[in-house]
Amino acid sequence: MKHIKMLLITALCLSLGLSLTGCRRVHQPPLSRSTFLFNTYITITLYEGGNNAILNQCIRICKDYEEIFSKTLEGSEIYNMNHRSGGQMEFELSDDTASLIATGLKYCEISGGAFDITIEPLSSLWDFTSGSAQVPDGADIAAAAARVDYRNLRLDGNYLTFLSPDTTIDLGSIAKGYIADRLKDYLVEKHVESAIINLGGNVLCVGGLPDGTDFHIGLQKPFAGRTETFANVAVNGMSVVSSGVYERHFELDGVNYHHLLDPKTGYPYQNGLVSVTILSPRSVDGDALSTTCFSLGLEDGMALLDSIGDVCGIFVTEDGEIYYSEGAEEYVEAAGS
């Protein structure tokens, strides 16, 4: 029976799509719930504290936020603004949307527009999910890129003003991080002391394992299977978020086209990076910074992280080299350890 129990726990760990090597130390089987939301699979696992009712509420919270932040779901707050009638330029936002847009604009400013939440004309033009492997027409890309400029948004409290009728919003690069933070707030309120929130690879930990040790999160090896990792990070109460060129991508004529788009050119960034992983207390910052630092490239991305407290990052280049910003290496152990 002991061997059967350990196999069940291992299976639950693998179902997260992560390498949670510390799971072998857990004495009680975790409670877990998975579903498909945000165009990805999400899993929430409680290791200490909580019950099925709390898990069900977590899923409801995710669905509620999708109905606010989705750019494709008719009736969502973002959809309504992107499909506004002619002449309607000002909107009163919910507290959540105002907070998320404020965070997005902060990183737009920090990156000088390399990260831009008005990327929607481009992100909707490129198709990385249907398997069609087709580059949009160059003229269409140029026209869409001309519409991207975060400076055409003005946020004043809960009021957002569009300064151009051509401006539309895509919060997909930061929404999952924000939602993960709200889920953690809820779990802590319900006295859950140990949990993993995994929103399609955006991982946020509540505490560590019940025995007091850290969670060990595997960092996926680029262009490899989901269970293949190049390192593990040992974290407690922190967020681990990666952005890379190996997810939502296609290859055509020897070129890898991926979803991390340059707002200025309209084409995917080709800067020598294949992935950036951010470790941070808040997942929304990790979500924004993983895209921002990838967009800035290795040197500028590292410099940005080194200028910000409480966050650090791991960069992987096309030649397989791994680079660490200040403080990152102390979290890392070799894959399989």
Secondary structure, DSSP 8 states (H G I E B T S, - for coil): -HHHHHHHHHHHHHTTTS--GGGGG--S--EEEEEEETTEEEEEEEEES--HHHHHHHHHHHHHHHHHH-SSSTTSHHHHHHT--TT--EEE--HHHHHHHHHHHHHHHHHTTSS-TT-HHHHTTS-SSSS------HHHHHHHHHT--GGGEEEETTEEEESSTT-----TTTHHHHHHHHHHHHHHHTT--EEEEEETTEEEEESS-TTS--EEEEEE-TTS-TT-EEEEEEESS-EEEEEETTSSEEEETTEEEES-B-TTTSSB--SSEEEEEEEESSHHHHHHHHHHHHHH-HHHHHHHHHTSTT-EEEEEETTS-EEE-TTTGGGEEETT-
